[in-house]
Structure formats: structure tokens, C-alpha cells
Amino acid sequence: MGKKRRREMFIYVIYLTTYVVGVKILDSVEVLPEGDMLKAIAWKVPASKDFPEGIKYAFAYIHKGRRILGYDNERAKGHHKHIVD
């Protein structure tokens, strides 16, 4: 196996162990009449310290291509929101 291929495999393994593997249970985009969007995505994941409910999610309100308001539960941060200043 070549050096490049070993490096690619190593990076792939790191990727798989870094991110939680789950089953997508929601993937929705709703375009509002004025063109704004509501996006929602959620995965069922194994319950853990980072995701005690067994759900990983991200919800966002997007206006003119920019996230104005978002809620998610990113690993190590828990439930939190993002608001444009």
C-alpha cells in the first residue's frame, strides 16, 4: 500500500471516530413565500455524555443565505442557540 493511500485511510478512520454515527430521522427544508428558509435536521444517536437524549439536531432560520437564528446541540457544547448580532 502506498504512502498516500495509508494517509487517506488514516484520515478516514479519524473522521469516523471523531463524528457520531447515527440514523437520520429528520431532514427538512421549507422555503417561505419571501424566500427565507427553515431548515431542520436530526439524527438518532447512541445516548452519551454529549447527547444524553440520544438525539443530535440542528435547526435554522435563514434569511438571504445567512443564518439568522439557529439551535443545535453540538458535541461538548450541549443545547445552545446562534443569533446574528
DRENZA-189250 format. One record per residue: residue number from 1; residue in one letter; chain; x, y, z of N, C-alpha, C in turn. Coordinates in nm, 4 decimals. Each point is the difference from the previous one (the first is absolute). Layout:
+-----+-----+-------+----------+----------+----------+----------+----------+----------+----------+----------+----------+
!   n ! res ! chain !    neast !   nnorth !      nup !   caeast !  canorth !     caup !    ceast !   cnorth !      cup !
+-----+-----+-------+----------+----------+----------+----------+----------+----------+----------+----------+----------+
! NUM !   A !     A !        X !        Y !        Z !        X !        Y !        Z !        X !        Y !        Z !
...
+-----+-----+-------+----------+----------+----------+----------+----------+----------+----------+----------+----------+
END
This chain:
+-----+-----+-------+----------+----------+----------+----------+----------+----------+----------+----------+----------+
!   n ! res ! chain !    neast !   nnorth !      nup !   caeast !  canorth !     caup !    ceast !   cnorth !      cup !
+-----+-----+-------+----------+----------+----------+----------+----------+----------+----------+----------+----------+
!   1 !   M !     A !   0.0850 !  -0.1172 !   0.0000 !  -0.0850 !   0.1172 !   0.0000 !   0.0892 !   0.1231 !   0.0000 !
!   2 !   G !     A !  -0.0308 !   0.0950 !  -0.0869 !   0.0816 !   0.1206 !  -0.0103 !  -0.0181 !   0.0931 !   0.1185 !
!   3 !   K !     A !   0.0951 !   0.0892 !   0.0146 !  -0.0004 !   0.0954 !   0.1112 !  -0.1257 !   0.0883 !  -0.0025 !
!   4 !   K !     A !  -0.0383 !   0.0462 !  -0.1197 !  -0.1174 !   0.0862 !  -0.0127 !  -0.1265 !  -0.0751 !   0.0414 !
!   5 !   R !     A !  -0.0126 !  -0.1241 !  -0.0429 !  -0.1184 !  -0.0805 !   0.0323 !  -0.0093 !  -0.0246 !   0.1508 !
!   6 !   R !     A !   0.1130 !  -0.0275 !   0.0653 !  -0.0001 !  -0.0200 !   0.1458 !  -0.0467 !   0.1275 !   0.0702 !
!   7 !   R !     A !   0.0484 !   0.1160 !  -0.0460 !  -0.0398 !   0.1271 !   0.0598 !  -0.1498 !   0.0235 !  -0.0182 !
!   8 !   E !     A !  -0.0524 !  -0.0295 !  -0.1190 !  -0.1431 !   0.0173 !  -0.0252 !  -0.0818 !  -0.0900 !   0.0913 !
!   9 !   M !     A !   0.0446 !  -0.1241 !   0.0181 !  -0.0711 !  -0.0926 !   0.0880 !   0.0055 !   0.0489 !   0.1442 !
!  10 !   F !     A !   0.1142 !   0.0528 !   0.0435 !   0.0150 !   0.0509 !   0.1358 !  -0.0960 !   0.1167 !   0.0226 !
!  11 !   I !     A !  -0.0065 !   0.0915 !  -0.0951 !  -0.0901 !   0.1149 !   0.0118 !  -0.1447 !  -0.0480 !   0.0050 !
!  12 !   Y !     A !  -0.0360 !  -0.0988 !  -0.0800 !  -0.1355 !  -0.0544 !  -0.0014 !  -0.0348 !  -0.0608 !   0.1352 !
!  13 !   V !     A !   0.0913 !  -0.0746 !   0.0599 !  -0.0243 !  -0.0608 !   0.1312 !  -0.0185 !   0.1084 !   0.1051 !
!  14 !   I !     A !   0.0833 !   0.1028 !  -0.0029 !  -0.0149 !   0.1117 !   0.0939 !  -0.1377 !   0.0639 !  -0.0174 !
!  15 !   Y !     A !  -0.0430 !   0.0208 !  -0.1242 !  -0.1310 !   0.0589 !  -0.0274 !  -0.1102 !  -0.0856 !   0.0609 !
!  16 !   L !     A !   0.0057 !  -0.1306 !  -0.0207 !  -0.1038 !  -0.0887 !   0.0510 !  -0.0048 !  -0.0018 !   0.1519 !
!  17 !   T !     A !   0.1139 !   0.0102 !   0.0656 !   0.0013 !  -0.0054 !   0.1458 !  -0.0272 !   0.1361 !   0.0623 !
!  18 !   T !     A !   0.0119 !   0.1071 !  -0.0749 !  -0.0218 !   0.1342 !   0.0540 !  -0.1479 !   0.0368 !   0.0005 !
!  19 !   Y !     A !  -0.0736 !  -0.0423 !  -0.0998 !  -0.1391 !   0.0383 !  -0.0133 !  -0.0917 !  -0.1138 !   0.0416 !
!  20 !   V !     A !  -0.1109 !   0.0360 !   0.0629 !  -0.0965 !  -0.0979 !   0.0464 !  -0.0745 !  -0.0573 !  -0.1198 !
!  21 !   V !     A !  -0.0101 !  -0.1308 !  -0.0044 !  -0.0746 !  -0.0658 !  -0.1063 !  -0.1426 !  -0.0180 !   0.0497 !
!  22 !   G !     A !  -0.0967 !   0.0383 !  -0.0805 !  -0.1389 !  -0.0122 !   0.0402 !  -0.0890 !  -0.0230 !  -0.1202 !
!  23 !   V !     A !  -0.1284 !  -0.0100 !   0.0277 !  -0.0998 !  -0.0202 !  -0.1041 !  -0.0769 !   0.1307 !  -0.0160 !
!  24 !   K !     A !  -0.0015 !   0.0526 !  -0.1209 !  -0.0712 !   0.1256 !  -0.0254 !  -0.1497 !  -0.0255 !   0.0153 !
!  25 !   I !     A !  -0.0652 !   0.0787 !   0.0859 !  -0.1434 !  -0.0164 !   0.0227 !  -0.0802 !   0.1204 !  -0.0491 !
!  26 !   L !     A !   0.0694 !   0.1080 !  -0.0332 !  -0.0675 !   0.1197 !  -0.0509 !   0.0962 !   0.0757 !  -0.0900 !
!  27 !   D !     A !  -0.0471 !   0.0387 !  -0.1161 !   0.0795 !   0.0822 !  -0.0917 !  -0.0996 !   0.0818 !  -0.0817 !
!  28 !   S !     A !  -0.0207 !   0.1239 !   0.0413 !  -0.1060 !   0.0810 !  -0.0584 !   0.0494 !   0.1407 !  -0.0321 !
!  29 !   V !     A !  -0.0415 !   0.0494 !  -0.1148 !   0.0244 !   0.1394 !  -0.0375 !  -0.1330 !   0.0550 !  -0.0499 !
!  30 !   E !     A !  -0.0456 !   0.1080 !   0.0630 !  -0.1229 !   0.0654 !  -0.0430 !   0.0356 !   0.1394 !  -0.0494 !
!  31 !   V !     A !  -0.0363 !   0.0292 !  -0.1242 !   0.0248 !   0.1324 !  -0.0570 !  -0.1271 !   0.0823 !   0.0192 !
!  32 !   L !     A !   0.0147 !   0.1119 !   0.0691 !  -0.1131 !   0.0882 !   0.0273 !  -0.0280 !   0.0880 !  -0.1218 !
!  33 !   P !     A !  -0.1207 !   0.0584 !  -0.0100 !  -0.0363 !   0.0798 !  -0.1185 !   0.1005 !   0.1098 !  -0.0349 !
!  34 !   E !     A !   0.0617 !   0.0625 !   0.0989 !   0.0954 !   0.1082 !  -0.0275 !   0.1408 !  -0.0515 !  -0.0288 !
!  35 !   G !     A !   0.0172 !  -0.1331 !  -0.0033 !   0.1299 !  -0.0578 !  -0.0340 !   0.0842 !  -0.0428 !   0.1188 !
!  36 !   D !     A !  -0.0409 !   0.0361 !   0.1215 !   0.0721 !  -0.0458 !   0.1184 !  -0.0183 !  -0.1511 !   0.0140 !
!  37 !   M !     A !   0.0861 !  -0.0618 !   0.0780 !  -0.0069 !  -0.1454 !   0.0160 !   0.0010 !  -0.0404 !   0.1463 !
!  38 !   L !     A !  -0.0699 !  -0.1083 !   0.0276 !   0.0057 !  -0.0671 !   0.1291 !   0.0627 !  -0.1362 !  -0.0264 !
!  39 !   K !     A !   0.1101 !  -0.0291 !   0.0676 !   0.0677 !  -0.1280 !  -0.0185 !  -0.0007 !  -0.0755 !   0.1316 !
!  40 !   A !     A !  -0.0244 !  -0.1292 !  -0.0083 !   0.0014 !  -0.0852 !   0.1187 !   0.0618 !  -0.1339 !  -0.0377 !
!  41 !   I !     A !   0.0915 !  -0.0459 !   0.0823 !   0.0619 !  -0.1305 !  -0.0209 !   0.0247 !  -0.0619 !   0.1373 !
!  42 !   A !     A !  -0.0243 !  -0.1293 !   0.0105 !   0.0197 !  -0.0686 !   0.1280 !   0.0419 !  -0.1442 !  -0.0261 !
!  43 !   W !     A !   0.0806 !  -0.0517 !   0.0908 !   0.0471 !  -0.1381 !  -0.0060 !  -0.0278 !  -0.0685 !   0.1326 !
!  44 !   K !     A !  -0.0355 !  -0.1264 !  -0.0040 !  -0.0059 !  -0.0826 !   0.1207 !   0.1399 !  -0.0569 !   0.0158 !
!  45 !   V !     A !   0.0610 !   0.0269 !   0.1150 !   0.1369 !  -0.0435 !   0.0269 !   0.0022 !  -0.0761 !   0.1323 !
!  46 !   P !     A !   0.1041 !  -0.0764 !   0.0247 !   0.0093 !  -0.0663 !   0.1301 !   0.0051 !   0.1053 !   0.1120 !
!  47 !   A !     A !  -0.0756 !  -0.0223 !   0.1060 !   0.0041 !   0.0918 !   0.1145 !   0.1420 !   0.0023 !   0.0551 !
!  48 !   S !     A !   0.0459 !   0.1198 !   0.0338 !   0.1366 !   0.0163 !   0.0505 !   0.0051 !   0.1259 !   0.0858 !
!  49 !   K !     A !   0.1165 !   0.0303 !   0.0521 !   0.0186 !   0.1226 !   0.0776 !  -0.0343 !   0.1222 !  -0.0859 !
!  50 !   D !     A !   0.0411 !  -0.0014 !  -0.1255 !  -0.0252 !   0.1132 !  -0.0896 !  -0.1448 !   0.0075 !  -0.0475 !
!  51 !   F !     A !  -0.0650 !  -0.1151 !  -0.0151 !  -0.1376 !  -0.0054 !  -0.0501 !  -0.0836 !  -0.0900 !   0.0912 !
!  52 !   P !     A !  -0.0299 !   0.0441 !   0.1234 !  -0.0690 !  -0.0862 !   0.0961 !  -0.1401 !  -0.0422 !  -0.0452 !
!  53 !   E !     A !  -0.0648 !   0.0811 !  -0.0840 !  -0.1335 !  -0.0353 !  -0.0491 !   0.0054 !  -0.0974 !  -0.1171 !
!  54 !   G !     A !   0.1194 !  -0.0234 !  -0.0547 !   0.0128 !  -0.0875 !  -0.1159 !  -0.0422 !   0.0669 !  -0.1298 !
!  55 !   I !     A !  -0.0034 !   0.1328 !  -0.0008 !  -0.0381 !   0.0772 !  -0.1190 !   0.1041 !   0.1087 !  -0.0241 !
!  56 !   K !     A !   0.0438 !   0.0118 !  -0.1235 !   0.0876 !   0.1096 !  -0.0422 !  -0.0810 !   0.0791 !  -0.1023 !
!  57 !   Y !     A !  -0.0024 !   0.1331 !   0.0132 !  -0.0872 !   0.0788 !  -0.0868 !   0.0615 !   0.1350 !  -0.0364 !
!  58 !   A !     A !  -0.0568 !   0.0599 !  -0.1033 !   0.0336 !   0.1369 !  -0.0393 !  -0.1228 !   0.0585 !  -0.0697 !
!  59 !   F !     A !  -0.0437 !   0.1159 !   0.0478 !  -0.1125 !   0.0718 !  -0.0584 !   0.0467 !   0.1410 !  -0.0338 !
!  60 !   A !     A !  -0.0461 !   0.0539 !  -0.1129 !   0.0464 !   0.1336 !  -0.0388 !  -0.1070 !   0.0757 !  -0.0784 !
!  61 !   Y !     A !  -0.0015 !   0.1320 !   0.0225 !  -0.0780 !   0.0932 !  -0.0808 !   0.1016 !   0.0768 !  -0.0838 !
!  62 !   I !     A !  -0.0160 !  -0.0051 !  -0.1329 !   0.0974 !   0.0597 !  -0.0913 !  -0.0676 !   0.1101 !  -0.0815 !
!  63 !   H !     A !   0.0616 !   0.1189 !   0.0013 !  -0.0513 !   0.1165 !  -0.0727 !   0.1097 !   0.0496 !  -0.0939 !
!  64 !   K !     A !  -0.0308 !   0.0052 !  -0.1288 !   0.0963 !   0.0444 !  -0.1022 !   0.1315 !  -0.0775 !   0.0095 !
!  65 !   G !     A !  -0.0115 !  -0.1316 !   0.0202 !   0.1178 !  -0.0866 !   0.0027 !   0.0803 !   0.0033 !   0.1289 !
!  66 !   R !     A !  -0.0492 !   0.0700 !   0.1008 !   0.0739 !   0.0141 !   0.1258 !  -0.0830 !  -0.0546 !   0.1164 !
!  67 !   R !     A !   0.0627 !  -0.0804 !   0.0852 !  -0.0715 !  -0.0514 !   0.1161 !  -0.0251 !   0.1149 !   0.0979 !
!  68 !   I !     A !  -0.1264 !   0.0250 !   0.0282 !  -0.0399 !   0.1060 !   0.0920 !  -0.0175 !  -0.0565 !   0.1406 !
!  69 !   L !     A !  -0.0602 !  -0.1177 !   0.0081 !  -0.0245 !  -0.0649 !   0.1282 !   0.0204 !  -0.1493 !  -0.0169 !
!  70 !   G !     A !   0.0698 !  -0.0602 !   0.0915 !   0.0219 !  -0.1436 !  -0.0059 !   0.0062 !  -0.0604 !   0.1389 !
!  71 !   Y !     A !  -0.0415 !  -0.1240 !   0.0081 !   0.0101 !  -0.0779 !   0.1235 !   0.0653 !  -0.1325 !  -0.0356 !
!  72 !   D !     A !   0.0910 !  -0.0462 !   0.0833 !   0.0590 !  -0.1322 !  -0.0202 !   0.0569 !  -0.0507 !   0.1312 !
!  73 !   N !     A !   0.0485 !  -0.1215 !  -0.0043 !   0.0628 !  -0.0592 !   0.1182 !   0.1330 !  -0.0627 !  -0.0401 !
!  74 !   E !     A !   0.0892 !   0.0831 !  -0.0440 !   0.1333 !  -0.0432 !  -0.0431 !   0.0727 !  -0.0699 !   0.1144 !
!  75 !   R !     A !   0.0817 !  -0.0978 !  -0.0365 !   0.0791 !  -0.0753 !   0.0976 !   0.0793 !   0.0965 !   0.0883 !
!  76 !   A !     A !   0.0014 !  -0.0262 !   0.1277 !   0.0730 !   0.0744 !   0.1035 !  -0.0605 !   0.1372 !   0.0306 !
!  77 !   K !     A !  -0.0949 !   0.0477 !  -0.0812 !  -0.0641 !   0.1291 !   0.0268 !  -0.1398 !  -0.0180 !   0.0575 !
!  78 !   G !     A !  -0.0643 !  -0.1120 !  -0.0303 !  -0.1374 !  -0.0216 !   0.0451 !  -0.0981 !   0.0868 !  -0.0765 !
!  79 !   H !     A !  -0.1215 !   0.0117 !   0.0551 !  -0.1043 !   0.0799 !  -0.0638 !   0.0409 !   0.1470 !   0.0033 !
!  80 !   H !     A !  -0.0038 !   0.0641 !  -0.1144 !   0.0312 !   0.1427 !  -0.0043 !  -0.0594 !   0.0624 !  -0.1260 !
!  81 !   K !     A !  -0.0026 !   0.1336 !  -0.0005 !  -0.0563 !   0.0706 !  -0.1153 !   0.1030 !   0.0927 !  -0.0614 !
!  82 !   H !     A !  -0.0240 !   0.0324 !  -0.1252 !   0.0835 !   0.0931 !  -0.0757 !  -0.0918 !   0.1128 !  -0.0454 !
!  83 !   I !     A !   0.0378 !   0.1237 !   0.0294 !  -0.0787 !   0.1165 !  -0.0410 !   0.0937 !   0.0980 !  -0.0686 !
!  84 !   V !     A !  -0.0439 !   0.0523 !  -0.1151 !   0.0797 !   0.1003 !  -0.0709 !  -0.0060 !   0.1297 !   0.0794 !
!  85 !   D !     A !   0.1146 !   0.0634 !   0.0160 !   0.0044 !   0.1291 !   0.0721 !  -0.0458 !   0.1131 !  -0.0885 !
+-----+-----+-------+----------+----------+----------+----------+----------+----------+----------+----------+----------+
END
